[in-house]
């Protein structure tokens, strides 16, 4: 007499026990002050490189601006009387008070 085993029924001859592996949580080492200092140095180096690139761009723009070839020839600049300019500034400051010089 043979017994038929259904699907999914464990077979004592074919089953092999799987070893149980214990799960160990991964614990990261605490960050010490040296690690923090190294991270700060890396951030500062990156920021210095960025600032240097911006400075190079600013210098190039400034040199183009200076050497751009614009001329002020032909423009008439009216003479400014220093006393009148000072009175105009004072009157502008006193504008809201109703007083003037």
N, CA, C and O atoms as CSV, one atom per row, in Angstrom:
chain,resi,resn,atom,element,x,y,z
A,1,UNK,N,N,0.814,-1.163,0.000
A,1,UNK,CA,C,0.000,0.000,0.000
A,1,UNK,C,C,0.872,1.246,0.000
A,1,UNK,O,O,1.743,1.416,0.853
A,2,UNK,N,N,0.632,2.068,-0.924
A,2,UNK,CA,C,1.441,3.278,-0.977
A,2,UNK,C,C,0.575,4.476,-0.646
A,2,UNK,O,O,-0.558,4.616,-1.105
A,3,UNK,N,N,1.138,5.297,0.137
A,3,UNK,CA,C,0.414,6.511,0.497
A,3,UNK,C,C,0.897,7.647,-0.387
A,3,UNK,O,O,2.092,7.867,-0.579
A,4,UNK,N,N,-0.055,8.331,-0.895
A,4,UNK,CA,C,0.313,9.483,-1.712
A,4,UNK,C,C,0.348,10.719,-0.820
A,4,UNK,O,O,-0.534,10.962,0.004
A,5,UNK,N,N,1.390,11.466,-1.026
A,5,UNK,CA,C,1.515,12.690,-0.232
A,5,UNK,C,C,1.021,13.869,-1.072
A,5,UNK,O,O,1.295,13.969,-2.268
A,6,UNK,N,N,0.318,14.717,-0.431
A,6,UNK,CA,C,-0.185,15.894,-1.122
A,6,UNK,C,C,0.926,16.915,-1.332
A,6,UNK,O,O,1.997,16.841,-0.728
A,7,UNK,N,N,0.640,17.841,-2.183
A,7,UNK,CA,C,1.636,18.880,-2.431
A,7,UNK,C,C,1.833,19.701,-1.177
A,7,UNK,O,O,0.870,20.014,-0.477
A,8,UNK,N,N,3.025,20.039,-0.900
A,8,UNK,CA,C,3.320,20.865,0.256
A,8,UNK,C,C,3.509,20.061,1.524
A,8,UNK,O,O,3.878,20.624,2.555
A,9,UNK,N,N,3.272,18.778,1.481
A,9,UNK,CA,C,3.489,17.957,2.677
A,9,UNK,C,C,4.972,17.728,2.811
A,9,UNK,O,O,5.639,17.422,1.823
A,10,UNK,N,N,5.504,17.867,4.003
A,10,UNK,CA,C,6.955,17.694,4.171
A,10,UNK,C,C,7.350,16.244,3.969
A,10,UNK,O,O,6.694,15.327,4.464
A,11,UNK,N,N,8.394,16.061,3.260
A,11,UNK,CA,C,8.946,14.733,3.021
A,11,UNK,C,C,10.152,14.578,3.925
A,11,UNK,O,O,11.079,15.385,3.858
A,12,UNK,N,N,10.158,13.570,4.758
A,12,UNK,CA,C,11.224,13.424,5.735
A,12,UNK,C,C,12.558,13.123,5.081
A,12,UNK,O,O,13.600,13.451,5.648
A,13,UNK,N,N,12.560,12.513,3.915
A,13,UNK,CA,C,13.819,12.190,3.262
A,13,UNK,C,C,14.413,13.401,2.542
A,13,UNK,O,O,15.631,13.575,2.524
A,14,UNK,N,N,13.556,14.240,1.950
A,14,UNK,CA,C,14.049,15.353,1.130
A,14,UNK,C,C,14.239,16.644,1.915
A,14,UNK,O,O,14.923,17.553,1.447
A,15,UNK,N,N,13.660,16.736,3.073
A,15,UNK,CA,C,13.751,18.015,3.801
A,15,UNK,C,C,15.102,18.138,4.493
A,15,UNK,O,O,15.593,17.206,5.130
A,16,UNK,N,N,15.675,19.309,4.343
A,16,UNK,CA,C,16.958,19.617,4.970
A,16,UNK,C,C,16.725,20.834,5.847
A,16,UNK,O,O,16.147,21.830,5.412
A,17,UNK,N,N,17.169,20.742,7.054
A,17,UNK,CA,C,16.980,21.880,7.955
A,17,UNK,C,C,17.907,23.020,7.564
A,17,UNK,O,O,19.104,22.829,7.350
A,18,UNK,N,N,17.328,24.205,7.477
A,18,UNK,CA,C,18.100,25.407,7.173
A,18,UNK,C,C,18.677,25.935,8.478
A,18,UNK,O,O,17.957,26.036,9.472
A,19,UNK,N,N,19.964,26.273,8.495
A,19,UNK,CA,C,20.532,26.832,9.722
A,19,UNK,C,C,19.934,28.216,9.984
A,19,UNK,O,O,19.732,29.008,9.063
A,20,UNK,N,N,19.666,28.478,11.221
A,20,UNK,CA,C,19.102,29.768,11.601
A,20,UNK,C,C,20.248,30.734,11.867
A,20,UNK,O,O,21.110,30.491,12.712
A,21,UNK,N,N,20.232,31.839,11.119
A,21,UNK,CA,C,21.268,32.858,11.265
A,21,UNK,C,C,20.706,33.953,12.164
A,21,UNK,O,O,19.667,34.536,11.854
A,22,UNK,N,N,21.376,34.234,13.262
A,22,UNK,CA,C,20.866,35.290,14.145
A,22,UNK,C,C,21.014,36.663,13.479
A,22,UNK,O,O,22.022,36.940,12.829
A,23,UNK,N,N,20.022,37.500,13.645
A,23,UNK,CA,C,20.040,38.850,13.090
A,23,UNK,C,C,20.684,39.773,14.108
A,23,UNK,O,O,20.207,39.931,15.232
A,24,UNK,N,N,21.775,40.372,13.683
A,24,UNK,CA,C,22.510,41.279,14.559
A,24,UNK,C,C,22.307,42.696,14.018
A,24,UNK,O,O,22.633,42.966,12.862
A,25,UNK,N,N,21.781,43.583,14.825
A,25,UNK,CA,C,21.578,44.956,14.327
A,25,UNK,C,C,22.919,45.638,14.064
A,25,UNK,O,O,23.885,45.469,14.807
A,26,UNK,N,N,22.942,46.414,12.978
A,26,UNK,CA,C,24.154,47.140,12.628
A,26,UNK,C,C,24.175,48.428,13.449
A,26,UNK,O,O,23.257,49.246,13.387
A,27,UNK,N,N,25.218,48.575,14.195
A,27,UNK,CA,C,25.362,49.762,15.033
A,27,UNK,C,C,26.526,50.570,14.480
A,27,UNK,O,O,27.660,50.095,14.409
A,28,UNK,N,N,26.216,51.809,14.089
A,28,UNK,CA,C,27.274,52.673,13.576
A,28,UNK,C,C,28.049,53.251,14.751
A,28,UNK,O,O,27.475,53.555,15.797
A,29,UNK,N,N,29.341,53.397,14.572
A,29,UNK,CA,C,30.123,53.973,15.674
A,29,UNK,C,C,29.718,55.428,15.884
A,29,UNK,O,O,29.348,56.105,14.924
A,30,UNK,N,N,29.777,55.908,17.085
A,30,UNK,CA,C,29.397,57.297,17.338
A,30,UNK,C,C,30.355,58.257,16.626
A,30,UNK,O,O,31.546,57.982,16.475
A,31,UNK,N,N,29.809,59.367,16.204
A,31,UNK,CA,C,30.628,60.362,15.506
A,31,UNK,C,C,31.387,61.153,16.560
A,31,UNK,O,O,30.797,61.735,17.470
A,32,UNK,N,N,32.697,61.162,16.420
A,32,UNK,CA,C,33.506,61.908,17.386
A,32,UNK,C,C,33.891,63.263,16.799
A,32,UNK,O,O,33.567,63.567,15.651
A,33,UNK,N,N,34.564,64.048,17.576
A,33,UNK,CA,C,34.876,65.412,17.162
A,33,UNK,C,C,35.857,65.443,15.991
A,33,UNK,O,O,35.822,66.378,15.191
A,34,UNK,N,N,36.711,64.466,15.875
A,34,UNK,CA,C,37.654,64.433,14.748
A,34,UNK,C,C,36.902,64.206,13.452
A,34,UNK,O,O,37.197,64.845,12.442
A,35,UNK,N,N,35.926,63.295,13.470
A,35,UNK,CA,C,35.127,63.060,12.275
A,35,UNK,C,C,34.347,64.315,11.890
A,35,UNK,O,O,34.250,64.659,10.712
A,36,UNK,N,N,33.797,64.990,12.885
A,36,UNK,CA,C,33.059,66.228,12.614
A,36,UNK,C,C,33.985,67.290,12.032
A,36,UNK,O,O,33.605,68.013,11.111
A,37,UNK,N,N,35.185,67.383,12.563
A,37,UNK,CA,C,36.154,68.361,12.056
A,37,UNK,C,C,36.534,68.031,10.618
A,37,UNK,O,O,36.645,68.930,9.784
A,38,UNK,N,N,36.734,66.760,10.323
A,38,UNK,CA,C,37.065,66.365,8.950
A,38,UNK,C,C,35.929,66.692,7.991
A,38,UNK,O,O,36.170,67.135,6.869
A,39,UNK,N,N,34.693,66.476,8.427
A,39,UNK,CA,C,33.546,66.815,7.584
A,39,UNK,C,C,33.480,68.320,7.366
A,39,UNK,O,O,33.179,68.773,6.262
A,40,UNK,N,N,33.757,69.089,8.398
A,40,UNK,CA,C,33.742,70.547,8.268
A,40,UNK,C,C,34.836,71.007,7.307
A,40,UNK,O,O,34.616,71.916,6.506
A,41,UNK,N,N,35.998,70.392,7.380
A,41,UNK,CA,C,37.095,70.737,6.468
A,41,UNK,C,C,36.699,70.439,5.029
A,41,UNK,O,O,36.980,71.234,4.132
A,42,UNK,N,N,36.057,69.312,4.801
A,42,UNK,CA,C,35.620,68.967,3.450
A,42,UNK,C,C,34.601,69.978,2.919
A,42,UNK,O,O,34.658,70.390,1.761
A,43,UNK,N,N,33.672,70.367,3.791
A,43,UNK,CA,C,32.675,71.360,3.364
A,43,UNK,C,C,33.337,72.704,3.071
A,43,UNK,O,O,32.976,73.377,2.105
A,44,UNK,N,N,34.300,73.095,3.896
A,44,UNK,CA,C,34.989,74.370,3.683
A,44,UNK,C,C,35.801,74.353,2.391
A,44,UNK,O,O,35.837,75.348,1.668
A,45,UNK,N,N,36.448,73.232,2.099
A,45,UNK,CA,C,37.209,73.127,0.853
A,45,UNK,C,C,36.285,73.264,-0.354
A,45,UNK,O,O,36.611,73.960,-1.316
A,46,UNK,N,N,35.147,72.608,-0.302
A,46,UNK,CA,C,34.195,72.692,-1.409
A,46,UNK,C,C,33.682,74.122,-1.576
A,46,UNK,O,O,33.549,74.608,-2.699
A,47,UNK,N,N,33.399,74.787,-0.476
A,47,UNK,CA,C,32.903,76.163,-0.540
A,47,UNK,C,C,33.995,77.111,-1.020
A,47,UNK,O,O,33.704,78.050,-1.760
A,48,UNK,N,N,35.242,76.890,-0.618
A,48,UNK,CA,C,36.348,77.720,-1.097
A,48,UNK,C,C,36.549,77.551,-2.598
A,48,UNK,O,O,36.810,78.527,-3.302
A,49,UNK,N,N,36.431,76.326,-3.092
A,49,UNK,CA,C,36.549,76.101,-4.530
A,49,UNK,C,C,35.448,76.840,-5.285
A,49,UNK,O,O,35.687,77.426,-6.341
A,50,UNK,N,N,34.250,76.805,-4.732
A,50,UNK,CA,C,33.122,77.489,-5.358
A,50,UNK,C,C,33.348,79.000,-5.350
A,50,UNK,O,O,33.096,79.669,-6.352
A,51,UNK,N,N,33.818,79.537,-4.235
A,51,UNK,CA,C,34.075,80.972,-4.128
A,51,UNK,C,C,35.191,81.401,-5.082
A,51,UNK,O,O,35.133,82.481,-5.669
A,52,UNK,N,N,36.192,80.559,-5.230
A,52,UNK,CA,C,37.292,80.878,-6.145
A,52,UNK,C,C,36.792,80.936,-7.585
A,52,UNK,O,O,37.192,81.814,-8.350
A,53,UNK,N,N,35.917,80.003,-7.952
A,53,UNK,CA,C,35.358,80.007,-9.309
A,53,UNK,C,C,34.535,81.276,-9.536
A,53,UNK,O,O,34.595,81.868,-10.613
A,54,UNK,N,N,33.771,81.693,-8.533
A,54,UNK,CA,C,32.987,82.920,-8.661
A,54,UNK,C,C,33.890,84.143,-8.774
A,54,UNK,O,O,33.592,85.066,-9.532
A,55,UNK,N,N,34.984,84.156,-8.032
A,55,UNK,CA,C,35.912,85.274,-8.091
A,55,UNK,C,C,36.547,85.387,-9.476
A,55,UNK,O,O,36.715,86.492,-9.992
A,56,UNK,N,N,36.894,84.269,-10.070
A,56,UNK,CA,C,37.477,84.278,-11.415
A,56,UNK,C,C,36.474,84.865,-12.401
A,56,UNK,O,O,36.836,85.658,-13.270
A,57,UNK,N,N,35.216,84.470,-12.260
A,57,UNK,CA,C,34.178,85.013,-13.148
A,57,UNK,C,C,34.005,86.511,-12.949
A,57,UNK,O,O,33.863,87.254,-13.920
A,58,UNK,N,N,34.016,86.965,-11.682
A,58,UNK,CA,C,33.864,88.390,-11.408
A,58,UNK,C,C,35.032,89.191,-11.972
A,58,UNK,O,O,34.839,90.279,-12.514
A,59,UNK,N,N,36.241,88.654,-11.844
A,59,UNK,CA,C,37.412,89.347,-12.381
A,59,UNK,C,C,37.321,89.463,-13.894
A,59,UNK,O,O,37.656,90.504,-14.460
A,60,UNK,N,N,36.872,88.407,-14.548
A,60,UNK,CA,C,36.735,88.438,-16.003
A,60,UNK,C,C,35.686,89.471,-16.421
A,60,UNK,O,O,35.905,90.224,-17.369
A,61,UNK,N,N,34.558,89.510,-15.726
A,61,UNK,CA,C,33.523,90.489,-16.050
A,61,UNK,C,C,34.007,91.912,-15.818
A,61,UNK,O,O,33.726,92.810,-16.612
A,62,UNK,N,N,34.734,92.111,-14.730
A,62,UNK,CA,C,35.244,93.451,-14.418
A,62,UNK,C,C,36.257,93.904,-15.461
A,62,UNK,O,O,36.248,95.065,-15.871
A,63,UNK,N,N,37.127,92.999,-15.891
A,63,UNK,CA,C,38.114,93.390,-16.901
A,63,UNK,C,C,37.428,93.696,-18.236
A,63,UNK,O,O,37.853,94.607,-18.947
A,64,UNK,N,N,36.376,92.950,-18.588
A,64,UNK,CA,C,35.628,93.267,-19.807
A,64,UNK,C,C,34.949,94.625,-19.682
A,64,UNK,O,O,34.880,95.388,-20.646
A,65,UNK,N,N,34.454,94.916,-18.494
A,65,UNK,CA,C,33.784,96.194,-18.269
A,65,UNK,C,C,34.772,97.349,-18.403
A,65,UNK,O,O,34.460,98.376,-19.006
A,66,UNK,N,N,35.964,97.174,-17.838
A,66,UNK,CA,C,36.967,98.241,-17.885
A,66,UNK,C,C,37.521,98.401,-19.295
A,66,UNK,O,O,37.698,99.521,-19.776
A,67,UNK,N,N,37.792,97.290,-19.949
A,67,UNK,CA,C,38.417,97.345,-21.268
A,67,UNK,C,C,37.395,97.283,-22.401
A,67,UNK,O,O,37.753,97.011,-23.547
A,68,UNK,N,N,36.153,97.527,-22.090
A,68,UNK,CA,C,35.081,97.398,-23.075
A,68,UNK,C,C,35.107,98.426,-24.179
A,68,UNK,O,O,34.451,98.219,-25.200
A,69,UNK,N,N,35.815,99.507,-24.037
A,69,UNK,CA,C,35.933,100.480,-25.102
A,69,UNK,C,C,34.838,101.532,-25.103
A,69,UNK,O,O,34.628,102.181,-26.128
A,70,UNK,N,N,34.148,101.724,-24.022
A,70,UNK,CA,C,33.150,102.775,-23.974
A,70,UNK,C,C,33.843,104.111,-23.756
A,70,UNK,O,O,34.815,104.223,-23.010
A,71,UNK,N,N,33.321,105.094,-24.419
A,71,UNK,CA,C,33.909,106.419,-24.287
A,71,UNK,C,C,32.855,107.395,-23.797
A,71,UNK,O,O,31.671,107.259,-24.105
A,72,UNK,N,N,33.296,108.369,-23.039
A,72,UNK,CA,C,32.403,109.403,-22.559
A,72,UNK,C,C,32.537,110.668,-23.392
A,72,UNK,O,O,32.026,111.716,-22.996
A,73,UNK,N,N,33.195,110.601,-24.506
A,73,UNK,CA,C,33.428,111.779,-25.339
A,73,UNK,C,C,32.104,112.297,-25.896
A,73,UNK,O,O,31.223,111.523,-26.270
A,74,UNK,N,N,31.987,113.610,-25.943
A,74,UNK,CA,C,30.800,114.236,-26.506
A,74,UNK,C,C,29.685,114.453,-25.507
A,74,UNK,O,O,28.697,115.107,-25.839
A,75,UNK,N,N,29.800,113.945,-24.326
A,75,UNK,CA,C,28.761,114.153,-23.324
A,75,UNK,C,C,29.096,115.406,-22.524
A,75,UNK,O,O,30.213,115.575,-22.036
A,76,UNK,N,N,28.115,116.263,-22.405
A,76,UNK,CA,C,28.318,117.506,-21.670
A,76,UNK,C,C,27.807,117.308,-20.243
A,76,UNK,O,O,26.642,116.974,-20.028
A,77,UNK,N,N,28.691,117.515,-19.283
A,77,UNK,CA,C,28.333,117.387,-17.880
A,77,UNK,C,C,28.182,118.801,-17.324
A,77,UNK,O,O,29.132,119.584,-17.304
A,78,UNK,N,N,26.963,119.108,-16.873
A,78,UNK,CA,C,26.783,120.473,-16.364
A,78,UNK,C,C,27.573,120.679,-15.069
A,78,UNK,O,O,27.675,119.765,-14.252
A,79,UNK,N,N,28.130,121.876,-14.884
A,79,UNK,CA,C,28.865,122.142,-13.649
A,79,UNK,C,C,27.900,122.173,-12.455
A,79,UNK,O,O,26.775,122.660,-12.569
A,80,UNK,N,N,28.347,121.656,-11.332
A,80,UNK,CA,C,27.528,121.598,-10.130
A,80,UNK,C,C,28.131,122.523,-9.090
A,80,UNK,O,O,29.314,122.429,-8.761
A,81,UNK,N,N,27.292,123.427,-8.573
A,81,UNK,CA,C,27.725,124.328,-7.506
A,81,UNK,C,C,27.617,123.555,-6.194
A,81,UNK,O,O,26.526,123.093,-5.863
A,82,UNK,N,N,28.712,123.392,-5.426
A,82,UNK,CA,C,28.658,122.613,-4.191
A,82,UNK,C,C,27.664,123.165,-3.165
A,82,UNK,O,O,27.005,122.395,-2.467
A,83,UNK,N,N,27.553,124.493,-3.068
A,83,UNK,CA,C,26.615,125.071,-2.106
A,83,UNK,C,C,25.173,124.782,-2.498
A,83,UNK,O,O,24.347,124.458,-1.645
A,84,UNK,N,N,24.869,124.900,-3.786
A,84,UNK,CA,C,23.511,124.630,-4.244
A,84,UNK,C,C,23.171,123.148,-4.080
A,84,UNK,O,O,22.038,122.802,-3.747
A,85,UNK,N,N,24.139,122.288,-4.310
A,85,UNK,CA,C,23.903,120.854,-4.136
A,85,UNK,C,C,23.605,120.533,-2.676
A,85,UNK,O,O,22.756,119.692,-2.382
A,86,UNK,N,N,24.303,121.201,-1.766
A,86,UNK,CA,C,24.061,120.973,-0.342
A,86,UNK,C,C,22.679,121.478,0.055
A,86,UNK,O,O,21.982,120.820,0.827
A,87,UNK,N,N,22.276,122.633,-0.460
A,87,UNK,CA,C,20.950,123.169,-0.168
A,87,UNK,C,C,19.864,122.236,-0.707
A,87,UNK,O,O,18.841,122.020,-0.056
A,88,UNK,N,N,20.093,121.694,-1.882
A,88,UNK,CA,C,19.113,120.764,-2.467
A,88,UNK,C,C,18.960,119.516,-1.596
A,88,UNK,O,O,17.846,119.029,-1.404
A,89,UNK,N,N,20.067,118.998,-1.072
A,89,UNK,CA,C,20.003,117.820,-0.196
A,89,UNK,C,C,19.256,118.135,1.098
A,89,UNK,O,O,18.452,117.330,1.567
A,90,UNK,N,N,19.526,119.322,1.678
A,90,UNK,CA,C,18.855,119.708,2.920
A,90,UNK,C,C,17.364,119.895,2.666
A,90,UNK,O,O,16.539,119.441,3.460
A,91,UNK,N,N,17.013,120.554,1.577
A,91,UNK,CA,C,15.599,120.761,1.254
A,91,UNK,C,C,14.882,119.437,1.011
A,91,UNK,O,O,13.711,119.288,1.361
A,92,UNK,N,N,15.565,118.504,0.429
A,92,UNK,CA,C,14.948,117.193,0.191
A,92,UNK,C,C,14.683,116.484,1.519
A,92,UNK,O,O,13.660,115.818,1.677
A,93,UNK,N,N,15.611,116.630,2.479
A,93,UNK,CA,C,15.423,116.002,3.790
A,93,UNK,C,C,14.309,116.687,4.568
A,93,UNK,O,O,13.588,116.027,5.316
A,94,UNK,N,N,14.153,118.006,4.404
A,94,UNK,CA,C,13.136,118.764,5.127
A,94,UNK,C,C,11.801,118.791,4.381
A,94,UNK,O,O,10.861,119.451,4.824
A,95,UNK,N,N,11.713,118.104,3.288
A,95,UNK,CA,C,10.545,118.142,2.415
A,95,UNK,C,C,9.235,117.868,3.148
A,95,UNK,O,O,8.254,118.572,2.912
A,96,UNK,N,N,9.187,116.898,4.003
A,96,UNK,CA,C,7.954,116.523,4.692
A,96,UNK,C,C,7.605,117.401,5.874
A,96,UNK,O,O,6.492,117.312,6.393
A,97,UNK,N,N,8.525,118.251,6.317
A,97,UNK,CA,C,8.271,119.063,7.505
A,97,UNK,C,C,7.642,120.420,7.176
A,97,UNK,O,O,7.132,121.098,8.068
A,98,UNK,N,N,7.674,120.813,5.917
A,98,UNK,CA,C,7.119,122.108,5.544
A,98,UNK,C,C,8.137,123.224,5.641
A,98,UNK,O,O,7.794,124.375,5.372
A,99,UNK,N,N,9.330,122.947,5.999
A,99,UNK,CA,C,10.384,123.948,6.085
A,99,UNK,C,C,11.314,123.809,4.894
A,99,UNK,O,O,11.343,122.767,4.240
A,100,UNK,N,N,12.067,124.849,4.615
A,100,UNK,CA,C,13.082,124.799,3.564
A,100,UNK,C,C,14.101,125.894,3.811
A,100,UNK,O,O,13.885,126.779,4.640
A,101,UNK,N,N,15.193,125.835,3.103
A,101,UNK,CA,C,16.254,126.829,3.251
A,101,UNK,C,C,16.235,127.748,2.070
A,101,UNK,O,O,17.051,128.666,1.990
